[in-house]
Amino acid sequence: MSKIFLNVPYAMRGIAKLHGANWDGYEEKWYCIGEVPTELLGFVPRTLPRFGATPEPGAWLGSTIEDIMPPLNTSLREAPTPSRKTEPATVPPQPDPVKLLFPAAVQALGSPAKASIWLMTPNPALGDKMPSVAARDPAGLAATFALLSGRTTE
């Protein structure tokens, strides 16, 4: 039996192998022996080579792919694949801790400028973290609000 070489793109090599094609390291091409599976007909060159071994009788009836199989329907190629998406778990959005802290800091410190500086300055009472960073977890947010409630001026 003779080899029928296929034009398989590198990204599709797994499909070729799955359907029985073999790799010819010398020619650096995929090939089938005898008949080409219908799944791989799209990879057969438009015309069979004029040189080399000819296919055995019955393997191919003509010299072009169109003699054996009509052109593939392009609408099948563009058909959407079934979706396996699952609905993501809905988690309510969490408010930004800085947006919660800023108005309280302005009220406690007296000005937006002082509040901004205080939110970005590491504080020993918060484990040397900035209040804006410490407020990212619930315990740090509570500690930051407690620190603000005890503070009246800078």
C-alpha positions in Angstrom: 0.0 0.0 0.0 1.2 3.5 -0.7 1.4 6.6 1.6 -1.1 9.4 1.0 0.5 12.5 2.4 -1.6 15.1 4.3 -1.2 18.9 4.8 -1.8 19.0 8.5 -1.0 22.3 10.3 1.1 21.9 13.4 -1.8 22.9 15.7 -4.0 20.1 14.2 -1.4 17.3 14.6 -3.3 15.7 17.5 -6.4 15.3 15.4 -4.3 13.7 12.6 -2.8 11.2 15.1 -6.1 10.5 16.7 -7.6 9.4 13.4 -4.8 7.1 12.5 -2.3 9.3 10.5 1.4 8.6 10.9 4.3 11.0 10.9 7.0 10.6 8.2 10.2 12.1 9.7 12.0 12.1 6.4 9.3 13.9 4.4 8.2 15.8 7.6 4.5 15.2 6.8 1.6 13.3 8.1 0.4 10.4 6.0 -2.2 7.6 5.8 -1.7 4.2 4.3 -4.5 3.1 2.0 -7.8 5.0 2.5 -7.9 8.3 4.3 -10.4 8.5 7.1 -13.3 10.9 6.4 -12.2 13.0 9.4 -8.9 13.7 7.6 -10.1 14.3 4.1 -9.8 18.1 4.6 -6.0 17.7 5.0 -5.5 15.9 1.6 -3.8 18.1 -0.9 -6.1 19.4 -3.7 -4.3 17.3 -6.3 -2.4 14.1 -5.8 1.3 14.4 -6.6 2.2 13.4 -10.2 5.4 11.7 -9.0 6.1 8.9 -6.6 3.9 5.9 -5.8 0.3 6.0 -7.0 -2.5 5.0 -4.7 -3.7 1.4 -4.9 -6.9 0.8 -6.9 -10.0 1.7 -4.9 -8.1 4.0 -2.5 -8.8 7.0 -4.7 -11.1 7.1 -7.7 -9.8 10.3 -9.2 -6.9 12.6 -9.0 -8.5 15.4 -6.9 -10.3 15.6 -3.7 -13.3 17.1 -5.4 -13.7 13.8 -7.3 -14.1 11.9 -4.1 -15.8 14.4 -1.8 -17.6 17.7 -2.6 -16.2 20.9 -1.0 -16.9 21.1 2.7 -19.8 23.2 3.7 -18.4 26.4 5.2 -21.5 26.9 7.4 -20.5 23.7 9.3 -17.1 25.2 10.1 -18.7 28.4 11.4 -21.3 26.7 13.5 -21.0 27.6 17.2 -19.7 24.9 19.4 -21.9 23.9 22.3 -21.2 26.0 25.4 -20.1 24.3 28.5 -20.1 27.5 30.5 -21.6 27.3 33.9 -23.1 30.3 35.6 -20.6 31.9 37.9 -21.4 32.0 41.5 -22.9 35.4 42.3 -20.9 37.1 45.0 -22.2 40.5 46.0 -19.6 43.2 45.3 -17.7 44.3 48.3 -17.4 48.0 49.0 -14.0 49.6 48.6 -12.6 50.0 52.2 -11.0 53.3 51.4 -14.4 54.7 50.2 -15.8 53.7 53.6 -12.8 55.1 55.6 -12.3 58.4 53.8 -15.5 60.2 55.0 -14.9 59.0 58.6 -11.2 60.1 58.4 -12.2 63.5 57.0 -14.7 63.9 59.9 -12.2 62.8 62.5 -9.2 64.7 61.2 -11.0 67.8 59.9 -9.8 68.0 56.3 -9.5 65.8 53.2 -5.8 66.5 52.9 -5.1 65.2 56.5 -7.4 62.2 55.9 -5.5 61.3 52.7 -2.1 61.5 54.5 -3.4 59.5 57.4 -4.7 56.7 55.2 -1.4 56.4 53.4 0.9 56.6 56.5 1.9 53.3 58.3 0.4 53.2 61.8 2.0 51.2 64.7 -1.5 50.5 66.1 -2.3 48.6 62.9 0.9 46.5 62.8 2.8 49.2 60.9 0.4 48.9 58.0 -1.2 51.8 56.2 -4.9 52.1 57.3 -5.9 51.8 53.6 -4.1 48.4 53.4 -5.2 47.2 56.9 -8.8 47.9 56.0 -8.8 45.2 53.3 -9.7 42.5 55.8 -12.7 42.7 58.2 -10.6 42.7 61.3 -8.3 45.4 60.0 -11.3 47.5 58.9 -12.8 47.3 62.4 -9.4 48.2 64.0 -9.1 51.2 61.6 -12.6 52.5 62.5 -11.8 52.0 66.2 -8.6 54.0 65.8 -10.5 56.7 64.0 -13.3 56.9 66.5 -10.8 57.5 69.3 -9.0 60.2 67.3 -10.3 63.8 67.2 -7.4 65.8 65.9 -4.1 65.0 64.2 
